[in-house]
Amino acid sequence: FSTYSAEANCSDAVNVVQETPTTTCYSHENCTTGPVKYCEISNLGACWPGIDSPVDQRCNHQDPNNIDAGDALIKFWSSLKPTSSASSKDEMIASLKAELNY
């Protein structure tokens, strides 16, 4: 987080929030690339937070206090200002492919 924040030229102090009893998030709002956020979930390991895994049994029956990573990502992305004038999903896909030279 510190390395990326430095590369993103974040100029504000890190904001630390205890989102749940198991989840601590760190963020910067004033970065040249836009906001930066990183969350740590205690005792989770390499599992997707909030989702049981059909493959890795260690990820099942997670602490109910863990954030749901899918919900957290949607909430974060929804808070960002649009960087494209695309008005439909197809236009957005075409725009992303053009940016990625795909």
Biotite code that builds the C-alpha atoms (Angstrom):
import biotite.structure as struc

atoms = struc.array([
    struc.Atom([0.000, 0.000, 0.000], chain_id="A", res_id=1, res_name="PHE", atom_name="CA", element="C"),
    struc.Atom([2.779, 2.434, 0.895], chain_id="A", res_id=2, res_name="SER", atom_name="CA", element="C"),
    struc.Atom([4.655, 1.782, -2.347], chain_id="A", res_id=3, res_name="THR", atom_name="CA", element="C"),
    struc.Atom([1.570, 2.167, -4.539], chain_id="A", res_id=4, res_name="TYR", atom_name="CA", element="C"),
    struc.Atom([0.486, 5.281, -2.638], chain_id="A", res_id=5, res_name="SER", atom_name="CA", element="C"),
    struc.Atom([3.891, 6.831, -3.284], chain_id="A", res_id=6, res_name="ALA", atom_name="CA", element="C"),
    struc.Atom([3.763, 5.912, -6.991], chain_id="A", res_id=7, res_name="GLU", atom_name="CA", element="C"),
    struc.Atom([0.232, 7.377, -7.193], chain_id="A", res_id=8, res_name="ALA", atom_name="CA", element="C"),
    struc.Atom([1.591, 10.630, -5.694], chain_id="A", res_id=9, res_name="ASN", atom_name="CA", element="C"),
    struc.Atom([-0.864, 10.640, -2.804], chain_id="A", res_id=10, res_name="CYS", atom_name="CA", element="C"),
    struc.Atom([-0.532, 13.929, -0.956], chain_id="A", res_id=11, res_name="SER", atom_name="CA", element="C"),
    struc.Atom([-2.851, 13.381, 2.018], chain_id="A", res_id=12, res_name="ASP", atom_name="CA", element="C"),
    struc.Atom([-2.230, 11.452, 5.214], chain_id="A", res_id=13, res_name="ALA", atom_name="CA", element="C"),
    struc.Atom([-3.355, 7.848, 5.251], chain_id="A", res_id=14, res_name="VAL", atom_name="CA", element="C"),
    struc.Atom([-6.870, 7.390, 6.624], chain_id="A", res_id=15, res_name="ASN", atom_name="CA", element="C"),
    struc.Atom([-7.248, 4.250, 8.787], chain_id="A", res_id=16, res_name="VAL", atom_name="CA", element="C"),
    struc.Atom([-10.741, 2.878, 9.415], chain_id="A", res_id=17, res_name="VAL", atom_name="CA", element="C"),
    struc.Atom([-11.763, -0.220, 11.378], chain_id="A", res_id=18, res_name="GLN", atom_name="CA", element="C"),
    struc.Atom([-14.623, -1.195, 9.020], chain_id="A", res_id=19, res_name="GLU", atom_name="CA", element="C"),
    struc.Atom([-15.586, -4.308, 11.000], chain_id="A", res_id=20, res_name="THR", atom_name="CA", element="C"),
    struc.Atom([-14.075, -6.129, 14.004], chain_id="A", res_id=21, res_name="PRO", atom_name="CA", element="C"),
    struc.Atom([-11.960, -8.174, 11.537], chain_id="A", res_id=22, res_name="THR", atom_name="CA", element="C"),
    struc.Atom([-11.340, -5.620, 8.760], chain_id="A", res_id=23, res_name="THR", atom_name="CA", element="C"),
    struc.Atom([-9.046, -2.592, 8.784], chain_id="A", res_id=24, res_name="THR", atom_name="CA", element="C"),
    struc.Atom([-8.901, -0.360, 5.697], chain_id="A", res_id=25, res_name="CYS", atom_name="CA", element="C"),
    struc.Atom([-6.280, 2.208, 4.722], chain_id="A", res_id=26, res_name="TYR", atom_name="CA", element="C"),
    struc.Atom([-6.982, 4.874, 2.120], chain_id="A", res_id=27, res_name="SER", atom_name="CA", element="C"),
    struc.Atom([-5.837, 8.062, 0.442], chain_id="A", res_id=28, res_name="HIS", atom_name="CA", element="C"),
    struc.Atom([-8.196, 10.440, -1.366], chain_id="A", res_id=29, res_name="GLU", atom_name="CA", element="C"),
    struc.Atom([-5.732, 12.898, -2.927], chain_id="A", res_id=30, res_name="ASN", atom_name="CA", element="C"),
    struc.Atom([-3.740, 10.876, -5.454], chain_id="A", res_id=31, res_name="CYS", atom_name="CA", element="C"),
    struc.Atom([-2.978, 11.659, -9.103], chain_id="A", res_id=32, res_name="THR", atom_name="CA", element="C"),
    struc.Atom([-4.515, 8.322, -10.113], chain_id="A", res_id=33, res_name="THR", atom_name="CA", element="C"),
    struc.Atom([-7.641, 8.775, -8.003], chain_id="A", res_id=34, res_name="GLY", atom_name="CA", element="C"),
    struc.Atom([-8.433, 7.364, -4.566], chain_id="A", res_id=35, res_name="PRO", atom_name="CA", element="C"),
    struc.Atom([-6.422, 4.414, -3.248], chain_id="A", res_id=36, res_name="VAL", atom_name="CA", element="C"),
    struc.Atom([-7.784, 1.885, -0.740], chain_id="A", res_id=37, res_name="LYS", atom_name="CA", element="C"),
    struc.Atom([-6.372, -1.272, 0.827], chain_id="A", res_id=38, res_name="TYR", atom_name="CA", element="C"),
    struc.Atom([-8.121, -3.517, 3.371], chain_id="A", res_id=39, res_name="CYS", atom_name="CA", element="C"),
    struc.Atom([-6.696, -6.215, 5.622], chain_id="A", res_id=40, res_name="GLU", atom_name="CA", element="C"),
    struc.Atom([-8.842, -8.971, 7.083], chain_id="A", res_id=41, res_name="ILE", atom_name="CA", element="C"),
    struc.Atom([-7.370, -10.638, 10.155], chain_id="A", res_id=42, res_name="SER", atom_name="CA", element="C"),
    struc.Atom([-6.773, -14.395, 10.010], chain_id="A", res_id=43, res_name="ASN", atom_name="CA", element="C"),
    struc.Atom([-8.197, -14.786, 6.498], chain_id="A", res_id=44, res_name="LEU", atom_name="CA", element="C"),
    struc.Atom([-5.209, -15.979, 4.505], chain_id="A", res_id=45, res_name="GLY", atom_name="CA", element="C"),
    struc.Atom([-5.482, -16.123, 0.712], chain_id="A", res_id=46, res_name="ALA", atom_name="CA", element="C"),
    struc.Atom([-9.272, -16.365, 0.479], chain_id="A", res_id=47, res_name="CYS", atom_name="CA", element="C"),
    struc.Atom([-11.807, -14.064, -1.186], chain_id="A", res_id=48, res_name="TRP", atom_name="CA", element="C"),
    struc.Atom([-13.415, -12.187, 1.722], chain_id="A", res_id=49, res_name="PRO", atom_name="CA", element="C"),
    struc.Atom([-17.058, -12.980, 2.306], chain_id="A", res_id=50, res_name="GLY", atom_name="CA", element="C"),
    struc.Atom([-17.300, -15.916, -0.108], chain_id="A", res_id=51, res_name="ILE", atom_name="CA", element="C"),
    struc.Atom([-17.011, -19.629, 0.610], chain_id="A", res_id=52, res_name="ASP", atom_name="CA", element="C"),
    struc.Atom([-14.880, -21.594, -1.840], chain_id="A", res_id=53, res_name="SER", atom_name="CA", element="C"),
    struc.Atom([-15.867, -24.832, -3.568], chain_id="A", res_id=54, res_name="PRO", atom_name="CA", element="C"),
    struc.Atom([-12.152, -25.550, -4.060], chain_id="A", res_id=55, res_name="VAL", atom_name="CA", element="C"),
    struc.Atom([-10.378, -24.436, -0.867], chain_id="A", res_id=56, res_name="ASP", atom_name="CA", element="C"),
    struc.Atom([-12.162, -25.654, 2.257], chain_id="A", res_id=57, res_name="GLN", atom_name="CA", element="C"),
    struc.Atom([-10.015, -23.335, 4.424], chain_id="A", res_id=58, res_name="ARG", atom_name="CA", element="C"),
    struc.Atom([-11.997, -20.426, 2.955], chain_id="A", res_id=59, res_name="CYS", atom_name="CA", element="C"),
    struc.Atom([-15.363, -21.780, 4.067], chain_id="A", res_id=60, res_name="ASN", atom_name="CA", element="C"),
    struc.Atom([-17.216, -20.646, 7.185], chain_id="A", res_id=61, res_name="HIS", atom_name="CA", element="C"),
    struc.Atom([-15.413, -17.314, 7.385], chain_id="A", res_id=62, res_name="GLN", atom_name="CA", element="C"),
    struc.Atom([-15.941, -14.960, 10.282], chain_id="A", res_id=63, res_name="ASP", atom_name="CA", element="C"),
    struc.Atom([-19.259, -13.181, 9.587], chain_id="A", res_id=64, res_name="PRO", atom_name="CA", element="C"),
    struc.Atom([-17.527, -9.908, 10.486], chain_id="A", res_id=65, res_name="ASN", atom_name="CA", element="C"),
    struc.Atom([-15.367, -10.116, 7.335], chain_id="A", res_id=66, res_name="ASN", atom_name="CA", element="C"),
    struc.Atom([-16.310, -7.630, 4.640], chain_id="A", res_id=67, res_name="ILE", atom_name="CA", element="C"),
    struc.Atom([-17.683, -9.037, 1.399], chain_id="A", res_id=68, res_name="ASP", atom_name="CA", element="C"),
    struc.Atom([-14.977, -8.118, -1.111], chain_id="A", res_id=69, res_name="ALA", atom_name="CA", element="C"),
    struc.Atom([-17.389, -8.076, -4.052], chain_id="A", res_id=70, res_name="GLY", atom_name="CA", element="C"),
    struc.Atom([-19.659, -5.571, -2.311], chain_id="A", res_id=71, res_name="ASP", atom_name="CA", element="C"),
    struc.Atom([-16.661, -3.492, -1.215], chain_id="A", res_id=72, res_name="ALA", atom_name="CA", element="C"),
    struc.Atom([-15.294, -3.329, -4.786], chain_id="A", res_id=73, res_name="LEU", atom_name="CA", element="C"),
    struc.Atom([-18.643, -2.315, -6.258], chain_id="A", res_id=74, res_name="ILE", atom_name="CA", element="C"),
    struc.Atom([-19.046, 0.365, -3.595], chain_id="A", res_id=75, res_name="LYS", atom_name="CA", element="C"),
    struc.Atom([-15.508, 1.688, -4.233], chain_id="A", res_id=76, res_name="PHE", atom_name="CA", element="C"),
    struc.Atom([-15.810, 1.667, -8.035], chain_id="A", res_id=77, res_name="TRP", atom_name="CA", element="C"),
    struc.Atom([-19.245, 3.294, -7.845], chain_id="A", res_id=78, res_name="SER", atom_name="CA", element="C"),
    struc.Atom([-17.726, 6.160, -5.869], chain_id="A", res_id=79, res_name="SER", atom_name="CA", element="C"),
    struc.Atom([-15.203, 6.982, -8.619], chain_id="A", res_id=80, res_name="LEU", atom_name="CA", element="C"),
    struc.Atom([-15.781, 9.705, -11.159], chain_id="A", res_id=81, res_name="LYS", atom_name="CA", element="C"),
    struc.Atom([-16.233, 8.387, -14.708], chain_id="A", res_id=82, res_name="PRO", atom_name="CA", element="C"),
    struc.Atom([-13.157, 8.656, -16.916], chain_id="A", res_id=83, res_name="THR", atom_name="CA", element="C"),
    struc.Atom([-15.000, 7.646, -20.054], chain_id="A", res_id=84, res_name="SER", atom_name="CA", element="C"),
    struc.Atom([-17.901, 9.144, -21.938], chain_id="A", res_id=85, res_name="SER", atom_name="CA", element="C"),
    struc.Atom([-19.198, 5.679, -22.841], chain_id="A", res_id=86, res_name="ALA", atom_name="CA", element="C"),
    struc.Atom([-22.939, 5.460, -22.350], chain_id="A", res_id=87, res_name="SER", atom_name="CA", element="C"),
    struc.Atom([-23.410, 1.713, -22.750], chain_id="A", res_id=88, res_name="SER", atom_name="CA", element="C"),
    struc.Atom([-21.699, -1.503, -21.754], chain_id="A", res_id=89, res_name="LYS", atom_name="CA", element="C"),
    struc.Atom([-20.607, -2.132, -25.356], chain_id="A", res_id=90, res_name="ASP", atom_name="CA", element="C"),
    struc.Atom([-19.101, 1.363, -25.624], chain_id="A", res_id=91, res_name="GLU", atom_name="CA", element="C"),
    struc.Atom([-17.283, 0.850, -22.320], chain_id="A", res_id=92, res_name="MET", atom_name="CA", element="C"),
    struc.Atom([-15.863, -2.494, -23.476], chain_id="A", res_id=93, res_name="ILE", atom_name="CA", element="C"),
    struc.Atom([-14.708, -0.935, -26.757], chain_id="A", res_id=94, res_name="ALA", atom_name="CA", element="C"),
    struc.Atom([-13.140, 1.965, -24.845], chain_id="A", res_id=95, res_name="SER", atom_name="CA", element="C"),
    struc.Atom([-11.284, -0.380, -22.465], chain_id="A", res_id=96, res_name="LEU", atom_name="CA", element="C"),
    struc.Atom([-10.060, -2.559, -25.344], chain_id="A", res_id=97, res_name="LYS", atom_name="CA", element="C"),
    struc.Atom([-8.756, 0.533, -27.131], chain_id="A", res_id=98, res_name="ALA", atom_name="CA", element="C"),
    struc.Atom([-6.911, 1.686, -23.992], chain_id="A", res_id=99, res_name="GLU", atom_name="CA", element="C"),
    struc.Atom([-5.389, -1.781, -23.559], chain_id="A", res_id=100, res_name="LEU", atom_name="CA", element="C"),
    struc.Atom([-4.575, -2.170, -27.263], chain_id="A", res_id=101, res_name="ASN", atom_name="CA", element="C"),
    struc.Atom([-6.603, -5.378, -27.210], chain_id="A", res_id=102, res_name="TYR", atom_name="CA", element="C"),
])
